Amino acid sequence: DLGVFSERSLLDGSSLNLPERGIENRVLAFIEDASMTVDKETWFDFDRVSFDTGAATLRPESDEQINNLAAILRAYPNVQFKIGGYTDNLGSPDVNLMLSSDRAAALLAALVGKGVDGARLASEGYGDQHPVADNATEEGRQKNARVALRVTQK
């Protein structure tokens, strides 16, 4: 449950309509809170980005979240992201690693397509490494097949 959508003003004076528990609000809170430092462990899972099954093709319903993150990057010009792709453990580990890499790269390319300087972004696929749920269940596999981002510079 993403909660209620509401207007959120950005540093550059623009505003976005964001869900209270969506990735955008969580990333903004991290960026704006000086006490929160950049590290290698703090990842934010995308909650409204999806791909065609078994492919790295972004689905149209992903556009809103991609547009919002591009706007955040434009409003905070010093911020940089690393995008990570992950899969469940079904299938070949090599194929999963390639799919996760391709999905992370597709998301990076989509942000660049929205006007974000590619030098501010990096992407990497991790395959079935770093699961967040049990791959023995369908629900767990869905949670593990994800794309996330980490703030690498504030």
DSSP file (Angstrom, degrees, kcal/mol; ACC not computed):
  #  RESIDUE AA STRUCTURE BP1 BP2  ACC     N-H-->O    O-->H-N    N-H-->O    O-->H-N    TCO  KAPPA ALPHA  PHI   PSI    X-CA   Y-CA   Z-CA
    1    1 A D              0   0    0      0, 0.0     0, 0.0     0, 0.0     0, 0.0   0.000 360.0 360.0 360.0 121.7    0.0    0.0    0.0
    2    2 A L        -     0   0    0      1,-0.2    19,-3.0    18,-0.1    20,-0.3   0.586 360.0-139.8 -86.7 -11.4    1.5    3.3   -1.1
    3    3 A G        -     0   0    0     17,-0.2    -1,-0.2    16,-0.2     2,-0.2  -0.336  45.4 -19.2  83.4-168.4   -0.8    5.5    0.9
    4    4 A V        -     0   0    0     15,-0.1    16,-1.9    -2,-0.1     2,-0.3  -0.497  61.9-127.3 -79.2 140.6   -2.4    8.7   -0.2
    5    5 A F  E     +A   19   0A   0     14,-0.2     2,-0.3    -2,-0.2    12,-0.1  -0.702  38.2 163.5 -84.9 139.4   -1.0   10.8   -3.1
    6    6 A S  E     -A   18   0A   0     12,-2.4    12,-2.7    -2,-0.3     2,-0.2  -0.978  42.0 -85.5-151.1 163.0   -0.3   14.4   -2.3
    7    7 A E  E     -A   17   0A   0     -2,-0.3     2,-0.4    10,-0.2    10,-0.2  -0.469  38.7-169.8 -71.5 138.3    1.7   17.4   -3.7
    8    8 A R  E     -A   16   0A   0      8,-2.7     8,-2.4    -2,-0.2     2,-0.3  -0.991  14.0-139.5-131.9 123.2    5.3   17.6   -2.8
    9    9 A S  E     -A   15   0A   0     -2,-0.4     6,-0.3     6,-0.2     2,-0.2  -0.600  17.0-147.4 -82.4 141.7    7.4   20.7   -3.5
   10   10 A L    >   -     0   0    0      4,-3.3     3,-2.1    -2,-0.3    62,-0.0  -0.623  29.5-100.4-104.6 167.1   11.0   20.2   -4.7
   11   11 A L  T 3  S+     0   0    0      1,-0.3    65,-0.1    -2,-0.2    -1,-0.1   0.788 120.6  55.0 -55.9 -33.2   14.0   22.4   -4.1
   12   12 A D  T 3  S-     0   0    0      2,-0.1    -1,-0.3     1,-0.0     3,-0.1   0.377 121.9-102.4 -86.4   5.7   13.8   24.0   -7.6
   13   13 A G  S <  S+     0   0    0     -3,-2.1    -2,-0.1     1,-0.3     2,-0.1   0.298  84.8 121.7  92.5  -9.8   10.2   25.1   -7.0
   14   14 A S        -     0   0    0     57,-0.1    -4,-3.3    -5,-0.1    -1,-0.3  -0.344  49.0-146.8 -76.8 167.4    8.5   22.4   -9.0
   15   15 A S  E     -A    9   0A   0     -6,-0.3     2,-0.3    -3,-0.1    -6,-0.2  -0.982   9.4-161.2-139.1 153.0    6.1   20.0   -7.4
   16   16 A L  E     -A    8   0A   0     -8,-2.4    -8,-2.7    -2,-0.3     2,-0.8  -0.930  24.4-124.7-129.3 151.8    5.1   16.4   -7.9
   17   17 A N  E     +A    7   0A   0     -2,-0.3   -10,-0.2   -10,-0.2    51,-0.1  -0.877  47.0 174.3 -96.2 105.7    2.1   14.3   -6.9
   18   18 A L  E     -A    6   0A   0    -12,-2.7   -12,-2.4    -2,-0.8     2,-0.3  -0.856  35.5-114.5-121.8 147.5    3.6   11.5   -4.9
   19   19 A P  E >   -A    5   0A   0      0, 0.0     3,-1.7     0, 0.0     6,-0.5  -0.589  30.6-124.4 -75.9 141.4    2.4    8.6   -2.8
   20   20 A E  T 3  S+     0   0    0    -16,-1.9   -17,-0.2     1,-0.3   -15,-0.1   0.813 109.4  32.5 -59.2 -32.6    3.2    8.9    0.9
   21   21 A R  T 3  S+     0   0    0    -19,-3.0    -1,-0.3     4,-0.1   -18,-0.1   0.149  95.3 119.6-110.5  19.0    5.0    5.6    1.1
   22   22 A G  S <> S-     0   0    0     -3,-1.7     4,-1.8   -20,-0.3     3,-0.3  -0.329  78.8-105.5 -79.8 165.2    6.4    5.5   -2.5
   23   23 A I  H  > S+     0   0    0      1,-0.2     4,-3.0     2,-0.2     5,-0.3   0.858 116.4  61.7 -57.7 -37.2   10.0    5.4   -3.4
   24   24 A E  H  > S+     0   0    0      1,-0.2     4,-2.6     2,-0.2    -1,-0.2   0.931 106.5  43.1 -60.5 -47.2   10.0    9.1   -4.4
   25   25 A N  H  > S+     0   0    0     -6,-0.5     4,-2.4    -3,-0.3    -1,-0.2   0.878 115.1  50.3 -65.6 -37.6    9.1   10.3   -0.9
   26   26 A R  H  X S+     0   0    0     -4,-1.8     4,-1.8     2,-0.2    -2,-0.2   0.905 112.4  46.4 -68.1 -40.4   11.6    7.9    0.7
   27   27 A V  H  X S+     0   0    0     -4,-3.0     4,-2.7     2,-0.2    -2,-0.2   0.919 112.4  50.7 -67.0 -43.3   14.4    9.0   -1.6
   28   28 A L  H  X S+     0   0    0     -4,-2.6     4,-2.8    -5,-0.3     5,-0.2   0.914 108.5  51.8 -60.5 -42.6   13.6   12.7   -1.1
   29   29 A A  H  X S+     0   0    0     -4,-2.4     4,-1.3     1,-0.2    -1,-0.2   0.907 111.9  47.5 -60.4 -40.9   13.6   12.2    2.7
   30   30 A F  H  < S+     0   0    0     -4,-1.8     6,-0.2     2,-0.2    -2,-0.2   0.931 114.2  46.1 -64.7 -46.3   17.0   10.6    2.4
   31   31 A I  H  < S+     0   0    0     -4,-2.7    -2,-0.2     1,-0.2    -1,-0.2   0.905 116.4  44.1 -63.3 -42.6   18.4   13.4    0.2
   32   32 A E  H  < S+     0   0    0     -4,-2.8     2,-0.9    -5,-0.2    -1,-0.2   0.663  93.8  85.8 -81.9 -17.2   17.0   16.2    2.3
   33   33 A D    ><  -     0   0    0     -4,-1.3     3,-1.8    -5,-0.2    -1,-0.1  -0.759  60.5-163.9 -90.9 106.2   18.0   14.8    5.7
   34   34 A A  T 3  S+     0   0    0     -2,-0.9    -1,-0.2     1,-0.3    -4,-0.0   0.735  86.6  63.2 -62.2 -22.8   21.6   15.9    6.4
   35   35 A S  T 3  S+     0   0    0     -3,-0.1     2,-0.7     2,-0.1    -1,-0.3   0.670  86.2  83.6 -77.8 -14.7   21.9   13.3    9.1
   36   36 A M  S <  S-     0   0    0     -3,-1.8     2,-0.3    -6,-0.2    -3,-0.0  -0.802  71.6-158.4 -91.4 118.3   21.4   10.4    6.6
   37   37 A T        -     0   0    0     -2,-0.7     2,-0.2     1,-0.1    -2,-0.1  -0.669  22.7-101.2-101.3 151.8   24.7    9.6    5.0
   38   38 A V        +     0   0    0     -2,-0.3     2,-0.3   114,-0.1   114,-0.1  -0.476  53.7 157.1 -66.5 133.2   25.4    7.9    1.7
   39   39 A D        -     0   0    0    112,-0.4     3,-0.1    -2,-0.2   112,-0.0  -0.851  52.6-107.8-145.9-178.2   26.4    4.3    2.2
   40   40 A K  S    S+     0   0    0     -2,-0.3    -2,-0.1     1,-0.1   112,-0.0   0.425 109.0  56.4 -96.5   1.1   26.4    1.0    0.2
   41   41 A E  S    S+     0   0    0      1,-0.1     2,-1.1     2,-0.0    -1,-0.1   0.623  78.2  92.6-106.8 -16.5   23.6   -0.6    2.2
   42   42 A T        +     0   0    0    109,-0.1   109,-0.5    -3,-0.1     2,-0.3  -0.694  51.7 165.9 -91.1 100.2   20.7    1.9    1.8
   43   43 A W        -     0   0    0     -2,-1.1     2,-0.5   107,-0.1   107,-0.2  -0.842  26.1-149.6-112.3 149.5   18.6    0.8   -1.3
   44   44 A F  E     -B  149   0B   0    105,-2.9   105,-2.3    -2,-0.3     2,-0.3  -0.977  16.4-138.4-121.0 117.9   15.2    1.9   -2.3
   45   45 A D  E     -B  148   0B   0     -2,-0.5   103,-0.3   103,-0.2     2,-0.1  -0.580  20.4-119.1 -78.3 132.6   13.0   -0.5   -4.2
   46   46 A F        -     0   0    0    101,-2.7   101,-0.3    -2,-0.3    -1,-0.1  -0.463  26.3-171.6 -63.9 141.0   10.9    0.8   -7.1
   47   47 A D  S    S+     0   0    0     -2,-0.1    -1,-0.1    99,-0.1   -45,-0.1   0.471  78.1  34.4-117.2  -5.7    7.3    0.3   -6.4
   48   48 A R  S    S+     0   0    0     14,-0.1     2,-0.5     2,-0.0    17,-0.4   0.020  89.5 102.4-139.3  31.1    5.7    1.3   -9.7
   49   49 A V        +     0   0    0     98,-0.1     2,-0.3    16,-0.1    98,-0.1  -0.964  44.7 171.3-113.8 130.7    8.2    0.2  -12.3
   50   50 A S        -     0   0    0     -2,-0.5     9,-2.9     9,-0.3     2,-0.3  -0.962  16.7-153.9-140.2 158.8    7.5   -3.0  -14.3
   51   51 A F  B     -E   58   0C   0     -2,-0.3     7,-0.2     7,-0.3     5,-0.1  -0.847  35.4 -89.2-125.7 158.3    8.9   -4.9  -17.2
   52   52 A D    >   -     0   0    0      5,-2.3     3,-2.1    -2,-0.3     5,-0.2  -0.426  66.5 -82.2 -61.7 146.7    7.6   -7.3  -19.8
   53   53 A T  T 3  S-     0   0    0      1,-0.3    -1,-0.1    -2,-0.1     3,-0.1  -0.293 111.8  -1.7 -58.0 128.3    7.9  -10.9  -18.5
   54   54 A G  T 3  S+     0   0    0      1,-0.2    -1,-0.3    -3,-0.1     2,-0.3   0.629 120.7  89.6  68.6  14.6   11.4  -12.2  -19.0
   55   55 A A  S <  S-     0   0    0     -3,-2.1    -1,-0.2     2,-0.1    -4,-0.0  -0.841  77.8-126.4-136.9 170.7   12.5   -9.0  -20.8
   56   56 A A        +     0   0    0     -2,-0.3     2,-0.6    -5,-0.1    -3,-0.1   0.064  67.0 124.9-105.2  21.8   14.1   -5.6  -20.1
   57   57 A T        -     0   0    0     -5,-0.2    -5,-2.3    -4,-0.0    -2,-0.1  -0.746  60.6-131.3 -86.4 117.0   11.3   -3.7  -21.8
   58   58 A L  B     -E   51   0C   0     -2,-0.6    -7,-0.3    -7,-0.2    -2,-0.1  -0.438  19.2-128.3 -67.8 138.0    9.7   -1.2  -19.5
   59   59 A R    >   -     0   0    0     -9,-2.9     3,-2.3    -2,-0.1    -9,-0.3  -0.583  21.5-112.5 -85.4 151.7    6.0   -1.2  -19.4
   60   60 A P  G >  S+     0   0    0      0, 0.0     3,-1.8     0, 0.0     4,-0.3   0.778 112.5  68.4 -56.5 -30.1    4.0    2.1  -19.9
   61   61 A E  G 3  S+     0   0    0      1,-0.3     4,-0.4     2,-0.1     3,-0.3   0.601  89.1  67.7 -67.6  -8.4    2.8    2.1  -16.3
   62   62 A S  G <> S+     0   0    0     -3,-2.3     4,-2.2   -12,-0.2     3,-0.3   0.670  77.0  85.9 -79.4 -18.5    6.4    2.8  -15.3
   63   63 A D  H <> S+     0   0    0     -3,-1.8     4,-3.1    -4,-0.3     5,-0.2   0.855  82.2  55.2 -56.3 -43.0    6.4    6.2  -16.9
   64   64 A E  H  > S+     0   0    0     -4,-0.3     4,-2.2    -3,-0.3    -1,-0.2   0.933 111.9  42.5 -59.4 -47.2    5.0    8.2  -13.9
   65   65 A Q  H  > S+     0   0    0    -17,-0.4     4,-2.4    -4,-0.4    -1,-0.2   0.899 114.7  50.4 -68.5 -39.2    7.6    6.9  -11.5
   66   66 A I  H  X S+     0   0    0     -4,-2.2     4,-2.3     2,-0.2    -2,-0.2   0.924 110.9  49.7 -63.3 -44.0   10.5    7.4  -14.0
   67   67 A N  H  X S+     0   0    0     -4,-3.1     4,-2.2    -5,-0.2    -2,-0.2   0.907 110.8  50.5 -59.8 -42.4    9.2   11.0  -14.7
   68   68 A N  H  X S+     0   0    0     -4,-2.2     4,-2.1    -5,-0.2    -2,-0.2   0.915 111.1  47.0 -63.7 -43.8    9.1   11.7  -10.9
   69   69 A L  H  X S+     0   0    0     -4,-2.4     4,-2.4     1,-0.2    -1,-0.2   0.872 110.6  52.5 -68.7 -35.2   12.7   10.4  -10.3
   70   70 A A  H  X S+     0   0    0     -4,-2.3     4,-2.1     2,-0.2    -1,-0.2   0.912 109.4  50.1 -63.5 -40.8   14.0   12.4  -13.3
   71   71 A A  H  X S+     0   0    0     -4,-2.2     4,-2.2     2,-0.2    -2,-0.2   0.891 109.4  51.3 -63.9 -39.5   12.3   15.5  -11.8
   72   72 A I  H  X S+     0   0    0     -4,-2.1     4,-1.7     1,-0.2    -2,-0.2   0.927 110.0  49.1 -63.1 -44.1   13.9   14.8   -8.5
   73   73 A L  H  < S+     0   0    0     -4,-2.4     6,-0.2     1,-0.2    -2,-0.2   0.875 111.3  49.7 -64.6 -36.1   17.3   14.5  -10.1
   74   74 A R  H  < S+     0   0    0     -4,-2.1    -1,-0.2     1,-0.2    -2,-0.2   0.879 111.8  48.7 -67.8 -36.3   16.8   17.8  -12.0
   75   75 A A  H  < S+     0   0    0     -4,-2.2    -2,-0.2     1,-0.3    -1,-0.2   0.757 117.3  41.7 -74.6 -24.9   15.8   19.5   -8.8
   76   76 A Y  S >< S+     0   0    0     -4,-1.7     3,-1.8    -5,-0.2    -1,-0.3  -0.749  71.6 180.0-123.2  81.0   18.8   18.2   -6.9
   77   77 A P  T 3  S+     0   0    0      0, 0.0    -1,-0.1     0, 0.0    -2,-0.1   0.601  76.8  55.9 -66.7 -12.7   21.7   18.5   -9.4
   78   78 A N  T 3  S+     0   0    0     76,-0.2     2,-0.1     2,-0.0    -5,-0.1   0.616  84.9 104.5 -90.0 -12.8   24.4   17.1   -7.1
   79   79 A V    <   -     0   0    0     -3,-1.8     2,-0.3    75,-0.3    75,-0.2  -0.436  48.8-172.6 -75.2 140.3   22.5   13.8   -6.4
   80   80 A Q  E     -C  153   0B   0     73,-2.0    72,-2.5    -2,-0.1    73,-1.2  -0.968   4.8-156.2-130.3 148.7   23.7   10.7   -8.1
   81   81 A F  E     -Cd 151 121B   0     39,-1.9    41,-1.3    -2,-0.3     2,-0.4  -0.902  11.6-153.7-123.5 150.2   22.0    7.2   -8.2
   82   82 A K  E     -Cd 150 122B   0     68,-2.5    68,-2.4    -2,-0.3     2,-0.5  -0.995  19.7-150.5-114.7 132.3   23.1    3.6   -8.8
   83   83 A I  E     -Cd 149 123B   0     39,-3.0    41,-2.2    -2,-0.4     2,-0.4  -0.890  10.2-163.6-105.6 129.0   20.3    1.4  -10.2
   84   84 A G  E     -Cd 148 124B   0     64,-2.8    64,-2.6    -2,-0.5     2,-0.4  -0.930   4.2-155.3-115.0 136.2   20.4   -2.3   -9.3
   85   85 A G  E     -Cd 147 125B   0     39,-2.1    41,-2.8    -2,-0.4    42,-0.4  -0.880  15.5-179.5-108.5 143.4   18.5   -5.1  -11.0
   86   86 A Y        -     0   0    0     60,-2.4    60,-0.3    -2,-0.4     2,-0.3  -0.950   8.0-167.3-139.1 154.9   17.6   -8.3   -9.3
   87   87 A T        -     0   0    0     40,-3.0    58,-0.1    -2,-0.3     2,-0.1  -0.824  28.8-102.9-130.6 173.1   15.8  -11.6  -10.2
   88   88 A D        -     0   0    0     -2,-0.3    -1,-0.1     2,-0.1    41,-0.1  -0.181  44.3-100.9 -80.1-171.3   14.4  -14.6   -8.3
   89   89 A N  S    S+     0   0    0     39,-0.1     2,-0.3    46,-0.1    39,-0.1   0.283  82.2 115.1-101.9  12.4   16.3  -17.8   -8.4
   90   90 A L  S    S+     0   0    0      2,-0.1    -2,-0.1    51,-0.1     2,-0.1  -0.602  70.1   8.7 -79.3 141.9   14.3  -19.6  -11.1
   91   91 A G  S    S-     0   0    0     -2,-0.3     3,-0.0     4,-0.1     0, 0.0  -0.299 111.2 -17.3  87.7-172.9   16.2  -20.4  -14.3
   92   92 A S     >  -     0   0    0      1,-0.1     4,-2.7    -2,-0.1     5,-0.2  -0.478  50.8-139.6 -72.0 131.1   19.8  -20.1  -15.2
   93   93 A P  H  > S+     0   0    0      0, 0.0     4,-2.4     0, 0.0     5,-0.2   0.872 105.0  52.4 -57.4 -36.9   22.0  -17.9  -13.0
   94   94 A D  H  > S+     0   0    0      2,-0.2     4,-2.1     1,-0.2     5,-0.1   0.917 111.0  45.8 -66.4 -42.7   23.7  -16.5  -16.1
   95   95 A V  H  > S+     0   0    0      2,-0.2     4,-2.7     1,-0.2    -1,-0.2   0.910 113.0  50.9 -65.6 -41.9   20.5  -15.7  -17.8
   96   96 A N  H  X S+     0   0    0     -4,-2.7     4,-2.6     2,-0.2    31,-0.4   0.899 109.1  50.8 -62.4 -41.0   19.2  -14.1  -14.6
   97   97 A L  H  X S+     0   0    0     -4,-2.4     4,-2.1    -5,-0.2    30,-0.3   0.918 112.4  46.6 -63.3 -42.8   22.3  -12.0  -14.2
   98   98 A M  H  X S+     0   0    0     -4,-2.1     4,-2.8     2,-0.2    -2,-0.2   0.919 112.9  49.4 -65.5 -43.6   22.0  -10.7  -17.8
   99   99 A L  H  X S+     0   0    0     -4,-2.7     4,-2.4     1,-0.2    -2,-0.2   0.920 111.7  48.4 -62.3 -44.1   18.3  -10.0  -17.4
  100  100 A S  H  X S+     0   0    0     -4,-2.6     4,-2.1     2,-0.2    -1,-0.2   0.893 113.1  48.1 -65.0 -38.5   18.9   -8.1  -14.1
  101  101 A S  H  X S+     0   0    0     -4,-2.1     4,-2.4    -5,-0.2    -2,-0.2   0.920 112.0  49.3 -64.9 -44.4   21.7   -6.1  -15.8
  102  102 A D  H  X S+     0   0    0     -4,-2.8     4,-2.2     1,-0.2    -2,-0.2   0.880 111.0  49.7 -64.1 -38.8   19.6   -5.3  -18.8
  103  103 A R  H  X S+     0   0    0     -4,-2.4     4,-2.0     2,-0.2    -1,-0.2   0.916 111.4  47.8 -68.1 -42.6   16.7   -4.1  -16.7
  104  104 A A  H  X S+     0   0    0     -4,-2.1     4,-2.1     1,-0.2    -2,-0.2   0.917 113.8  48.4 -62.2 -42.4   18.9   -1.8  -14.6
  105  105 A A  H  X S+     0   0    0     -4,-2.4     4,-2.7     1,-0.2    -2,-0.2   0.865 108.5  54.2 -66.2 -36.3   20.4   -0.4  -17.8
  106  106 A A  H  X S+     0   0    0     -4,-2.2     4,-2.0     2,-0.2    -1,-0.2   0.891 109.2  48.0 -65.0 -38.9   16.9    0.1  -19.3
  107  107 A L  H  X S+     0   0    0     -4,-2.0     4,-2.0     2,-0.2    -2,-0.2   0.902 111.3  50.3 -68.5 -40.7   15.9    2.1  -16.3
  108  108 A L  H  X S+     0   0    0     -4,-2.1     4,-2.3     1,-0.2    -2,-0.2   0.939 111.0  49.4 -59.4 -47.2   19.1    4.2  -16.5
  109  109 A A  H  X S+     0   0    0     -4,-2.7     4,-2.4     1,-0.2    -2,-0.2   0.864 107.9  54.3 -62.2 -36.5   18.4    4.8  -20.2
  110  110 A A  H  X S+     0   0    0     -4,-2.0     4,-0.7     2,-0.2    -1,-0.2   0.903 108.8  48.0 -64.9 -40.4   14.9    5.8  -19.5
  111  111 A L  H ><>S+     0   0    0     -4,-2.0     5,-1.9     2,-0.2     3,-0.8   0.906 111.3  50.0 -66.4 -41.3   16.1    8.4  -17.0
  112  112 A V  H ><5S+     0   0    0     -4,-2.3     3,-2.0     1,-0.2    -2,-0.2   0.897 105.9  57.5 -61.5 -39.4   18.7    9.7  -19.5
  113  113 A G  H 3<5S+     0   0    0     -4,-2.4    -1,-0.2     1,-0.3    -2,-0.2   0.700 101.3  57.1 -63.2 -19.7   15.8    9.9  -22.0
  114  114 A K  T <<5S-     0   0    0     -3,-0.8    -1,-0.3    -4,-0.7    -2,-0.2   0.259 132.5 -89.9 -94.6  10.1   14.0   12.2  -19.6
  115  115 A G  T < 5S+     0   0    0     -3,-2.0     2,-0.4     1,-0.3    -3,-0.2   0.533  79.5 141.2  99.0   7.1   17.0   14.6  -19.6
  116  116 A V      < -     0   0    0     -5,-1.9     2,-0.4     1,-0.1    -1,-0.3  -0.681  59.2-111.7 -83.7 135.0   19.1   13.3  -16.7
  117  117 A D    >   -     0   0    0     -2,-0.4     3,-2.3     1,-0.2     4,-0.1  -0.513  19.5-141.9 -65.5 120.9   22.9   13.4  -17.4
  118  118 A G  G >  S+     0   0    0     -2,-0.4     3,-1.6     1,-0.3    -1,-0.2   0.714  96.5  72.1 -59.6 -21.8   24.0    9.8  -17.7
  119  119 A A  G 3  S+     0   0    0      1,-0.3    -1,-0.3     3,-0.0    -2,-0.1   0.678  92.6  58.1 -67.3 -15.7   27.2   10.7  -15.8
  120  120 A R  G <  S+     0   0    0     -3,-2.3   -39,-1.9   -40,-0.1     2,-0.3   0.420 103.8  64.9 -91.1   0.7   25.1   11.0  -12.7
  121  121 A L  E <   +d   81   0B   0     -3,-1.6     2,-0.3   -41,-0.2   -39,-0.2  -0.911  52.9 179.1-128.4 149.6   23.8    7.4  -13.0
  122  122 A A  E     -d   82   0B   0    -41,-1.3   -39,-3.0    -2,-0.3     2,-0.3  -0.962  10.2-161.2-139.2 157.6   25.3    3.9  -12.8
  123  123 A S  E     +d   83   0B   0     -2,-0.3     2,-0.3   -41,-0.2   -39,-0.2  -0.988  10.1 173.7-141.2 152.9   23.6    0.5  -13.2
  124  124 A E  E     -d   84   0B   0    -41,-2.2   -39,-2.1    -2,-0.3     2,-0.4  -0.976  22.8-135.5-155.5 142.3   24.4   -3.1  -12.3
  125  125 A G  E     -d   85   0B   0     -2,-0.3   -39,-0.2   -41,-0.2   -24,-0.1  -0.823  15.1-179.1 -99.6 141.9   22.7   -6.4  -12.3
  126  126 A Y    >   -     0   0    0    -41,-2.8     3,-2.2    -2,-0.4   -40,-0.2   0.354  21.4-156.4-118.9   1.1   22.9   -8.8   -9.4
  127  127 A G  T 3  S-     0   0    0    -31,-0.4   -40,-3.0   -42,-0.4    -1,-0.3  -0.319  71.1 -18.6  57.7-132.6   20.8  -11.7  -10.7
  128  128 A D  T 3  S+     0   0    0    -42,-0.2    -1,-0.3   -35,-0.1   -39,-0.1   0.306 106.9 117.1 -93.3  10.9   19.4  -13.7   -7.8
  129  129 A Q    <   +     0   0    0     -3,-2.2   -42,-0.2     1,-0.2    -3,-0.1  -0.387  69.6  25.6 -69.2 155.6   22.0  -12.3   -5.3
  130  130 A H  S    S-     0   0    0      1,-0.1    -1,-0.2    -2,-0.1    -3,-0.0   0.900  78.8-167.5  61.5  48.9   20.6  -10.3   -2.3
  131  131 A P        -     0   0    0      0, 0.0    -1,-0.1     0, 0.0    13,-0.1  -0.354  16.2-163.4 -64.7 149.2   17.1  -11.8   -2.1
  132  132 A V  S    S+     0   0    0      8,-0.2     2,-0.3     1,-0.0    12,-0.0   0.413  72.6  25.7-109.4  -3.5   14.7   -9.9    0.2
  133  133 A A  S    S-     0   0    0      7,-0.2     2,-0.5     8,-0.0    -1,-0.0  -0.908  98.2 -72.8-150.3 173.6   12.1  -12.7    0.5
  134  134 A D    >   -     0   0    0     -2,-0.3     3,-1.4     1,-0.1     6,-0.3  -0.627  29.8-154.1 -78.0 120.1   11.9  -16.5    0.3
  135  135 A N  T 3  S+     0   0    0     -2,-0.5    -1,-0.1     1,-0.2     6,-0.1   0.514  84.9  81.5 -71.3  -3.9   12.2  -17.8   -3.3
  136  136 A A  T 3  S+     0   0    0      4,-0.1     2,-0.3     5,-0.0    -1,-0.2   0.654  90.3  56.9 -75.9 -14.5   10.2  -20.9   -2.3
  137  137 A T  S <> S-     0   0    0     -3,-1.4     4,-2.4     1,-0.1     5,-0.2  -0.852  82.9-126.3-117.5 154.0    6.9  -18.9   -2.7
  138  138 A E  H  > S+     0   0    0     -2,-0.3     4,-2.3     1,-0.2     5,-0.2   0.910 113.7  52.3 -60.3 -43.0    5.4  -17.0   -5.7
  139  139 A E  H  > S+     0   0    0      1,-0.2     4,-1.8     2,-0.2    -1,-0.2   0.908 110.0  48.4 -60.7 -42.5    5.1  -13.9   -3.5
  140  140 A G  H  > S+     0   0    0     -6,-0.3     4,-2.0     1,-0.2    -8,-0.2   0.908 109.8  51.2 -64.5 -42.6    8.7  -14.2   -2.4
  141  141 A R  H  X S+     0   0    0     -4,-2.4     4,-1.8    -7,-0.2    -1,-0.2   0.890 108.2  52.7 -63.6 -38.0    9.9  -14.6   -6.0
  142  142 A Q  H  < S+     0   0    0     -4,-2.3    -1,-0.2     1,-0.2    -2,-0.2   0.895 109.8  48.6 -63.5 -39.3    7.9  -11.5   -7.0
  143  143 A K  H  < S+     0   0    0     -4,-1.8    -1,-0.2     1,-0.2    -2,-0.2   0.856 111.2  50.5 -67.8 -34.5    9.5   -9.4   -4.3
  144  144 A N  H  < S+     0   0    0     -4,-2.0     2,-1.4     1,-0.2    -1,-0.2   0.800  94.2  75.3 -75.7 -28.8   13.0  -10.7   -5.3
  145  145 A A  S  < S+     0   0    0     -4,-1.8     2,-0.3    -5,-0.2   -58,-0.2  -0.685  80.3 122.4 -83.9  91.6   12.5   -9.8   -9.0
  146  146 A R        -     0   0    0     -2,-1.4   -60,-2.4   -60,-0.3     2,-0.4  -0.874  58.9-130.2-146.2 169.8   12.9   -6.0   -8.5
  147  147 A V  E     + C   0  85B   0     -2,-0.3  -101,-2.7  -101,-0.3     2,-0.3  -0.992  31.9 176.0-126.6 138.7   14.8   -2.9   -9.5
  148  148 A A  E     -BC  45  84B   0    -64,-2.6   -64,-2.8    -2,-0.4     2,-0.3  -0.863  16.7-142.6-136.1 167.0   16.2   -0.6   -6.8
  149  149 A L  E     -BC  44  83B   0   -105,-2.3  -105,-2.9    -2,-0.3     2,-0.4  -0.974   3.3-159.4-135.0 154.4   18.3    2.5   -6.4
  150  150 A R  E     - C   0  82B   0    -68,-2.4   -68,-2.5    -2,-0.3     2,-0.5  -0.995  24.7-124.3-128.5 134.5   20.9    3.7   -4.1
  151  151 A V  E     + C   0  81B   0   -109,-0.5  -112,-0.4    -2,-0.4   -70,-0.3  -0.692  28.9 177.9 -76.7 123.0   21.9    7.4   -3.6
  152  152 A T  E     +     0   0B   0    -72,-2.5     2,-0.3    -2,-0.5   -71,-0.2   0.548  68.3  18.7-105.4 -11.3   25.6    7.5   -4.3
  153  153 A Q  E       C   0  80B   0    -73,-1.2   -73,-2.0   -33,-0.1    -1,-0.3  -0.943 360.0 360.0-157.4 138.6   26.0   11.2   -3.8
  154  154 A K              0   0    0     -2,-0.3   -75,-0.3   -75,-0.2   -76,-0.2   0.376 360.0 360.0-105.5 360.0   23.9   13.9   -2.2
